[in-house]
Amino acid sequence: MTTTGGPTASEAPDDTILDAVLTPARSRATTIAIAIATTAAVLVVAVLAWLWIFDRLGGDAVSRYLDGEGPTYEGDGFRARFPTEPSRVEEPSPLGTVAIVSSTPRARLRFSVTASDAPVDAANDPVAALNTAAATLVVASNGRFVDQDDPGVLGPAASKNFTYRVGRTVFRTSMLLTVSRLYTTQVSGAEPTRAEFEALTSSFTLSPVG
């Protein structure tokens, strides 16, 4: 009797045998790809959730700050209030060691005060010294001025307010030049408000000597 049916293993087409061999490998690859994609999706959701929480908490901190709350920093010759607990770092500069005290209550919103030695001979012409310091800061940051005021002089001290932009970040800035120190107060972010800037500058005072 002659038996009919499909091809035997030895008679099966080569592509059928190849599929049978590769199927387990393909299954493992698919499983791994799905696992990676799922993990990535979970991470993205977690990061977005963290950013939302951080931004929400930061927004609350800024609101309280505008109402007059927030921790106060005193040191480096000044006293100022910040939205959240500030951090302090030191960096070298042409004017010597620079102290930077800053608070970042939410993403892309930063409040800071930088204290450095005054430029040499700044007391001889504080107006020129402030204009030069402001221009140097903007140029060194690869930024451009948005607006600027003429420096105001009060006795041995002088101050200057200006705004500049670096890419999409705006810096609202106030510089105060004393006989021996230069203080740069800034609020920076995508759209820092005048109220946020004035909350920082109004809280800034020089510490008593001695």
C-alpha positions as protocol buffer text, in pm:
chain_id: "A"
residue {
  index: 1
  type: MET
  ca { x: 0 y: 0 z: 0 }
}
residue {
  index: 2
  type: THR
  ca { x: 129 y: 344 z: -85 }
}
residue {
  index: 3
  type: THR
  ca { x: 100 y: 604 z: 188 }
}
residue {
  index: 4
  type: THR
  ca { x: 53 y: 967 z: 91 }
}
residue {
  index: 5
  type: GLY
  ca { x: 108 y: 1275 z: 308 }
}
residue {
  index: 6
  type: GLY
  ca { x: 339 y: 1570 z: 365 }
}
residue {
  index: 7
  type: PRO
  ca { x: 710 y: 1558 z: 308 }
}
residue {
  index: 8
  type: THR
  ca { x: 925 y: 1379 z: 559 }
}
residue {
  index: 9
  type: ALA
  ca { x: 1190 y: 1560 z: 758 }
}
residue {
  index: 10
  type: SER
  ca { x: 1446 y: 1474 z: 497 }
}
residue {
  index: 11
  type: GLU
  ca { x: 1213 y: 1595 z: 224 }
}
residue {
  index: 12
  type: ALA
  ca { x: 1094 y: 1919 z: 397 }
}
residue {
  index: 13
  type: PRO
  ca { x: 1183 y: 2245 z: 222 }
}
residue {
  index: 14
  type: ASP
  ca { x: 1491 y: 2422 z: 358 }
}
residue {
  index: 15
  type: ASP
  ca { x: 1294 y: 2735 z: 464 }
}
residue {
  index: 16
  type: THR
  ca { x: 1057 y: 2524 z: 675 }
}
residue {
  index: 17
  type: ILE
  ca { x: 1349 y: 2362 z: 860 }
}
residue {
  index: 18
  type: LEU
  ca { x: 1513 y: 2706 z: 906 }
}
residue {
  index: 19
  type: ASP
  ca { x: 1194 y: 2851 z: 1053 }
}
residue {
  index: 20
  type: ALA
  ca { x: 1167 y: 2563 z: 1298 }
}
residue {
  index: 21
  type: VAL
  ca { x: 1526 y: 2618 z: 1411 }
}
residue {
  index: 22
  type: LEU
  ca { x: 1497 y: 2999 z: 1442 }
}
residue {
  index: 23
  type: THR
  ca { x: 1154 y: 3014 z: 1609 }
}
residue {
  index: 24
  type: PRO
  ca { x: 1287 y: 2970 z: 1969 }
}
residue {
  index: 25
  type: ALA
  ca { x: 1555 y: 3237 z: 1907 }
}
residue {
  index: 26
  type: ARG
  ca { x: 1298 y: 3474 z: 1758 }
}
residue {
  index: 27
  type: SER
  ca { x: 1070 y: 3416 z: 2055 }
}
residue {
  index: 28
  type: ARG
  ca { x: 1349 y: 3498 z: 2300 }
}
residue {
  index: 29
  type: ALA
  ca { x: 1441 y: 3812 z: 2102 }
}
residue {
  index: 30
  type: THR
  ca { x: 1079 y: 3923 z: 2094 }
}
residue {
  index: 31
  type: THR
  ca { x: 1042 y: 3865 z: 2468 }
}
residue {
  index: 32
  type: ILE
  ca { x: 1357 y: 4065 z: 2539 }
}
residue {
  index: 33
  type: ALA
  ca { x: 1244 y: 4348 z: 2309 }
}
residue {
  index: 34
  type: ILE
  ca { x: 904 y: 4362 z: 2482 }
}
residue {
  index: 35
  type: ALA
  ca { x: 1071 y: 4364 z: 2825 }
}
residue {
  index: 36
  type: ILE
  ca { x: 1305 y: 4647 z: 2723 }
}
residue {
  index: 37
  type: ALA
  ca { x: 1019 y: 4850 z: 2577 }
}
residue {
  index: 38
  type: THR
  ca { x: 806 y: 4795 z: 2888 }
}
residue {
  index: 39
  type: THR
  ca { x: 1092 y: 4895 z: 3119 }
}
residue {
  index: 40
  type: ALA
  ca { x: 1160 y: 5208 z: 2914 }
}
residue {
  index: 41
  type: ALA
  ca { x: 793 y: 5303 z: 2923 }
}
residue {
  index: 42
  type: VAL
  ca { x: 781 y: 5257 z: 3301 }
}
residue {
  index: 43
  type: LEU
  ca { x: 1094 y: 5470 z: 3343 }
}
residue {
  index: 44
  type: VAL
  ca { x: 951 y: 5746 z: 3125 }
}
residue {
  index: 45
  type: VAL
  ca { x: 629 y: 5749 z: 3327 }
}
residue {
  index: 46
  type: ALA
  ca { x: 828 y: 5753 z: 3653 }
}
residue {
  index: 47
  type: VAL
  ca { x: 1047 y: 6043 z: 3536 }
}
residue {
  index: 48
  type: LEU
  ca { x: 746 y: 6242 z: 3416 }
}
residue {
  index: 49
  type: ALA
  ca { x: 570 y: 6178 z: 3747 }
}
residue {
  index: 50
  type: TRP
  ca { x: 879 y: 6288 z: 3941 }
}
residue {
  index: 51
  type: LEU
  ca { x: 911 y: 6605 z: 3732 }
}
residue {
  index: 52
  type: TRP
  ca { x: 542 y: 6680 z: 3784 }
}
residue {
  index: 53
  type: ILE
  ca { x: 575 y: 6635 z: 4161 }
}
residue {
  index: 54
  type: PHE
  ca { x: 900 y: 6835 z: 4170 }
}
residue {
  index: 55
  type: ASP
  ca { x: 746 y: 7116 z: 3968 }
}
residue {
  index: 56
  type: ARG
  ca { x: 429 y: 7114 z: 4179 }
}
residue {
  index: 57
  type: LEU
  ca { x: 625 y: 7127 z: 4505 }
}
residue {
  index: 58
  type: GLY
  ca { x: 854 y: 7392 z: 4357 }
}
residue {
  index: 59
  type: GLY
  ca { x: 554 y: 7599 z: 4254 }
}
residue {
  index: 60
  type: ASP
  ca { x: 424 y: 7583 z: 4610 }
}
residue {
  index: 61
  type: ALA
  ca { x: 766 y: 7689 z: 4742 }
}
residue {
  index: 62
  type: VAL
  ca { x: 776 y: 7986 z: 4505 }
}
residue {
  index: 63
  type: SER
  ca { x: 424 y: 8091 z: 4603 }
}
residue {
  index: 64
  type: ARG
  ca { x: 522 y: 8085 z: 4971 }
}
residue {
  index: 65
  type: TYR
  ca { x: 841 y: 8272 z: 4884 }
}
residue {
  index: 66
  type: LEU
  ca { x: 644 y: 8551 z: 4719 }
}
residue {
  index: 67
  type: ASP
  ca { x: 439 y: 8569 z: 5039 }
}
residue {
  index: 68
  type: GLY
  ca { x: 754 y: 8638 z: 5239 }
}
residue {
  index: 69
  type: GLU
  ca { x: 853 y: 8287 z: 5348 }
}
residue {
  index: 70
  type: GLY
  ca { x: 1169 y: 8089 z: 5276 }
}
residue {
  index: 71
  type: PRO
  ca { x: 1503 y: 8011 z: 5445 }
}
residue {
  index: 72
  type: THR
  ca { x: 1756 y: 8290 z: 5492 }
}
residue {
  index: 73
  type: TYR
  ca { x: 2126 y: 8259 z: 5409 }
}
residue {
  index: 74
  type: GLU
  ca { x: 2383 y: 8475 z: 5583 }
}
residue {
  index: 75
  type: GLY
  ca { x: 2750 y: 8469 z: 5492 }
}
residue {
  index: 76
  type: ASP
  ca { x: 3002 y: 8592 z: 5234 }
}
residue {
  index: 77
  type: GLY
  ca { x: 2920 y: 8949 z: 5334 }
}
residue {
  index: 78
  type: PHE
  ca { x: 2546 y: 8939 z: 5261 }
}
residue {
  index: 79
  type: ARG
  ca { x: 2212 y: 8818 z: 5380 }
}
residue {
  index: 80
  type: ALA
  ca { x: 1928 y: 8699 z: 5150 }
}
residue {
  index: 81
  type: ARG
  ca { x: 1613 y: 8489 z: 5154 }
}
residue {
  index: 82
  type: PHE
  ca { x: 1559 y: 8199 z: 4912 }
}
residue {
  index: 83
  type: PRO
  ca { x: 1256 y: 7984 z: 4811 }
}
residue {
  index: 84
  type: THR
  ca { x: 1422 y: 7660 z: 4928 }
}
residue {
  index: 85
  type: GLU
  ca { x: 1729 y: 7572 z: 5134 }
}
residue {
  index: 86
  type: PRO
  ca { x: 2019 y: 7723 z: 4935 }
}
residue {
  index: 87
  type: SER
  ca { x: 2345 y: 7549 z: 4852 }
}
residue {
  index: 88
  type: ARG
  ca { x: 2688 y: 7714 z: 4836 }
}
residue {
  index: 89
  type: VAL
  ca { x: 2977 y: 7637 z: 4602 }
}
residue {
  index: 90
  type: GLU
  ca { x: 3307 y: 7808 z: 4528 }
}
residue {
  index: 91
  type: GLU
  ca { x: 3456 y: 7852 z: 4183 }
}
residue {
  index: 92
  type: PRO
  ca { x: 3780 y: 8013 z: 4062 }
}
residue {
  index: 93
  type: SER
  ca { x: 3760 y: 8328 z: 3849 }
}
residue {
  index: 94
  type: PRO
  ca { x: 3984 y: 8612 z: 3728 }
}
residue {
  index: 95
  type: LEU
  ca { x: 3865 y: 8806 z: 4035 }
}
residue {
  index: 96
  type: GLY
  ca { x: 3968 y: 8528 z: 4272 }
}
residue {
  index: 97
  type: THR
  ca { x: 3746 y: 8272 z: 4441 }
}
residue {
  index: 98
  type: VAL
  ca { x: 3377 y: 8328 z: 4372 }
}
residue {
  index: 99
  type: ALA
  ca { x: 3108 y: 8211 z: 4614 }
}
residue {
  index: 100
  type: ILE
  ca { x: 2774 y: 8112 z: 4458 }
}
residue {
  index: 101
  type: VAL
  ca { x: 2470 y: 8063 z: 4681 }
}
residue {
  index: 102
  type: SER
  ca { x: 2168 y: 7927 z: 4494 }
}
residue {
  index: 103
  type: SER
  ca { x: 1824 y: 7772 z: 4526 }
}
residue {
  index: 104
  type: THR
  ca { x: 1644 y: 7579 z: 4252 }
}
residue {
  index: 105
  type: PRO
  ca { x: 1282 y: 7534 z: 4363 }
}
residue {
  index: 106
  type: ARG
  ca { x: 1173 y: 7380 z: 4033 }
}
residue {
  index: 107
  type: ALA
  ca { x: 1311 y: 7280 z: 3695 }
}
residue {
  index: 108
  type: ARG
  ca { x: 1468 y: 7571 z: 3506 }
}
residue {
  index: 109
  type: LEU
  ca { x: 1405 y: 7828 z: 3779 }
}
residue {
  index: 110
  type: ARG
  ca { x: 1708 y: 7933 z: 3980 }
}
residue {
  index: 111
  type: PHE
  ca { x: 1765 y: 8202 z: 4242 }
}
residue {
  index: 112
  type: SER
  ca { x: 2128 y: 8291 z: 4313 }
}
residue {
  index: 113
  type: VAL
  ca { x: 2367 y: 8542 z: 4466 }
}
residue {
  index: 114
  type: THR
  ca { x: 2731 y: 8544 z: 4357 }
}
residue {
  index: 115
  type: ALA
  ca { x: 2993 y: 8718 z: 4572 }
}
residue {
  index: 116
  type: SER
  ca { x: 3338 y: 8803 z: 4440 }
}
residue {
  index: 117
  type: ASP
  ca { x: 3615 y: 9055 z: 4490 }
}
residue {
  index: 118
  type: ALA
  ca { x: 3560 y: 9392 z: 4326 }
}
residue {
  index: 119
  type: PRO
  ca { x: 3753 y: 9462 z: 4005 }
}
residue {
  index: 120
  type: VAL
  ca { x: 4082 y: 9643 z: 4055 }
}
residue {
  index: 121
  type: ASP
  ca { x: 4039 y: 10024 z: 4065 }
}
residue {
  index: 122
  type: ALA
  ca { x: 3658 y: 9984 z: 4050 }
}
residue {
  index: 123
  type: ALA
  ca { x: 3620 y: 10250 z: 4321 }
}
residue {
  index: 124
  type: ASN
  ca { x: 3781 y: 10507 z: 4090 }
}
residue {
  index: 125
  type: ASP
  ca { x: 3497 y: 10475 z: 3838 }
}
residue {
  index: 126
  type: PRO
  ca { x: 3217 y: 10247 z: 3968 }
}
residue {
  index: 127
  type: VAL
  ca { x: 2987 y: 10325 z: 3674 }
}
residue {
  index: 128
  type: ALA
  ca { x: 3242 y: 10210 z: 3417 }
}
residue {
  index: 129
  type: ALA
  ca { x: 3334 y: 9912 z: 3635 }
}
residue {
  index: 130
  type: LEU
  ca { x: 2971 y: 9796 z: 3657 }
}
residue {
  index: 131
  type: ASN
  ca { x: 2907 y: 9840 z: 3285 }
}
residue {
  index: 132
  type: THR
  ca { x: 3222 y: 9641 z: 3210 }
}
residue {
  index: 133
  type: ALA
  ca { x: 3132 y: 9368 z: 3460 }
}
residue {
  index: 134
  type: ALA
  ca { x: 2782 y: 9333 z: 3312 }
}
residue {
  index: 135
  type: ALA
  ca { x: 2910 y: 9320 z: 2953 }
}
residue {
  index: 136
  type: THR
  ca { x: 3178 y: 9067 z: 3051 }
}
residue {
  index: 137
  type: LEU
  ca { x: 2919 y: 8842 z: 3217 }
}
residue {
  index: 138
  type: VAL
  ca { x: 2688 y: 8847 z: 2915 }
}
residue {
  index: 139
  type: VAL
  ca { x: 2965 y: 8790 z: 2661 }
}
residue {
  index: 140
  type: ALA
  ca { x: 3121 y: 8510 z: 2866 }
}
residue {
  index: 141
  type: SER
  ca { x: 2779 y: 8340 z: 2877 }
}
residue {
  index: 142
  type: ASN
  ca { x: 2735 y: 8371 z: 2498 }
}
residue {
  index: 143
  type: GLY
  ca { x: 2424 y: 8573 z: 2571 }
}
residue {
  index: 144
  type: ARG
  ca { x: 2273 y: 8903 z: 2459 }
}
residue {
  index: 145
  type: PHE
  ca { x: 2126 y: 9195 z: 2647 }
}
residue {
  index: 146
  type: VAL
  ca { x: 1747 y: 9224 z: 2655 }
}
residue {
  index: 147
  type: ASP
  ca { x: 1749 y: 9549 z: 2850 }
}
residue {
  index: 148
  type: GLN
  ca { x: 1970 y: 9734 z: 3096 }
}
residue {
  index: 149
  type: ASP
  ca { x: 1958 y: 10036 z: 3323 }
}
residue {
  index: 150
  type: ASP
  ca { x: 2228 y: 10295 z: 3377 }
}
residue {
  index: 151
  type: PRO
  ca { x: 2419 y: 10231 z: 3701 }
}
residue {
  index: 152
  type: GLY
  ca { x: 2305 y: 10422 z: 4006 }
}
residue {
  index: 153
  type: VAL
  ca { x: 2567 y: 10552 z: 4249 }
}
residue {
  index: 154
  type: LEU
  ca { x: 2514 y: 10594 z: 4622 }
}
residue {
  index: 155
  type: GLY
  ca { x: 2827 y: 10704 z: 4806 }
}
residue {
  index: 156
  type: PRO
  ca { x: 3103 y: 10443 z: 4758 }
}
residue {
  index: 157
  type: ALA
  ca { x: 2853 y: 10184 z: 4626 }
}
residue {
  index: 158
  type: ALA
  ca { x: 2689 y: 10151 z: 4286 }
}
residue {
  index: 159
  type: SER
  ca { x: 2424 y: 9918 z: 4140 }
}
residue {
  index: 160
  type: LYS
  ca { x: 2300 y: 9816 z: 3796 }
}
residue {
  index: 161
  type: ASN
  ca { x: 1997 y: 9612 z: 3683 }
}
residue {
  index: 162
  type: PHE
  ca { x: 1983 y: 9434 z: 3350 }
}
residue {
  index: 163
  type: THR
  ca { x: 1830 y: 9135 z: 3174 }
}
residue {
  index: 164
  type: TYR
  ca { x: 2001 y: 8905 z: 2926 }
}
residue {
  index: 165
  type: ARG
  ca { x: 1916 y: 8586 z: 2741 }
}
residue {
  index: 166
  type: VAL
  ca { x: 2125 y: 8274 z: 2675 }
}
residue {
  index: 167
  type: GLY
  ca { x: 1937 y: 8049 z: 2435 }
}
residue {
  index: 168
  type: ARG
  ca { x: 1594 y: 7994 z: 2591 }
}
residue {
  index: 169
  type: THR
  ca { x: 1701 y: 8099 z: 2940 }
}
residue {
  index: 170
  type: VAL
  ca { x: 1639 y: 8453 z: 3065 }
}
residue {
  index: 171
  type: PHE
  ca { x: 1852 y: 8605 z: 3342 }
}
residue {
  index: 172
  type: ARG
  ca { x: 1710 y: 8892 z: 3548 }
}
residue {
  index: 173
  type: THR
  ca { x: 2019 y: 9040 z: 3711 }
}
residue {
  index: 174
  type: SER
  ca { x: 2123 y: 9303 z: 3964 }
}
residue {
  index: 175
  type: MET
  ca { x: 2485 y: 9391 z: 4036 }
}
residue {
  index: 176
  type: LEU
  ca { x: 2599 y: 9574 z: 4348 }
}
residue {
  index: 177
  type: LEU
  ca { x: 2953 y: 9708 z: 4365 }
}
residue {
  index: 178
  type: THR
  ca { x: 3103 y: 9807 z: 4700 }
}
residue {
  index: 179
  type: VAL
  ca { x: 3454 y: 9922 z: 4784 }
}
residue {
  index: 180
  type: SER
  ca { x: 3582 y: 9566 z: 4804 }
}
residue {
  index: 181
  type: ARG
  ca { x: 3310 y: 9329 z: 4675 }
}
residue {
  index: 182
  type: LEU
  ca { x: 3088 y: 9268 z: 4372 }
}
residue {
  index: 183
  type: TYR
  ca { x: 2753 y: 9096 z: 4431 }
}
residue {
  index: 184
  type: THR
  ca { x: 2547 y: 8955 z: 4144 }
}
residue {
  index: 185
  type: THR
  ca { x: 2187 y: 8867 z: 4227 }
}
residue {
  index: 186
  type: GLN
  ca { x: 1997 y: 8665 z: 3966 }
}
residue {
  index: 187
  type: VAL
  ca { x: 1674 y: 8485 z: 3894 }
}
residue {
  index: 188
  type: SER
  ca { x: 1697 y: 8273 z: 3580 }
}
residue {
  index: 189
  type: GLY
  ca { x: 1461 y: 8047 z: 3392 }
}
residue {
  index: 190
  type: ALA
  ca { x: 1239 y: 8017 z: 3088 }
}
residue {
  index: 191
  type: GLU
  ca { x: 1023 y: 8310 z: 3203 }
}
residue {
  index: 192
  type: PRO
  ca { x: 1132 y: 8441 z: 3543 }
}
residue {
  index: 193
  type: THR
  ca { x: 883 y: 8700 z: 3665 }
}
residue {
  index: 194
  type: ARG
  ca { x: 957 y: 9048 z: 3796 }
}
residue {
  index: 195
  type: ALA
  ca { x: 787 y: 8950 z: 4122 }
}
residue {
  index: 196
  type: GLU
  ca { x: 1031 y: 8658 z: 4169 }
}
residue {
  index: 197
  type: PHE
  ca { x: 1326 y: 8885 z: 4093 }
}
residue {
  index: 198
  type: GLU
  ca { x: 1207 y: 9160 z: 4327 }
}
residue {
  index: 199
  type: ALA
  ca { x: 1143 y: 8907 z: 4606 }
}
residue {
  index: 200
  type: LEU
  ca { x: 1511 y: 8808 z: 4594 }
}
residue {
  index: 201
  type: THR
  ca { x: 1660 y: 9156 z: 4548 }
}
residue {
  index: 202
  type: SER
  ca { x: 1441 y: 9309 z: 4820 }
}
residue {
  index: 203
  type: SER
  ca { x: 1559 y: 9045 z: 5068 }
}
residue {
  index: 204
  type: PHE
  ca { x: 1926 y: 9105 z: 4985 }
}
residue {
  index: 205
  type: THR
  ca { x: 2122 y: 9317 z: 5234 }
}
residue {
  index: 206
  type: LEU
  ca { x: 2488 y: 9356 z: 5316 }
}
residue {
  index: 207
  type: SER
  ca { x: 2594 y: 9197 z: 5642 }
}
residue {
  index: 208
  type: PRO
  ca { x: 2728 y: 9428 z: 5913 }
}
residue {
  index: 209
  type: VAL
  ca { x: 3106 y: 9437 z: 5936 }
}
residue {
  index: 210
  type: GLY
  ca { x: 3252 y: 9321 z: 6263 }
}
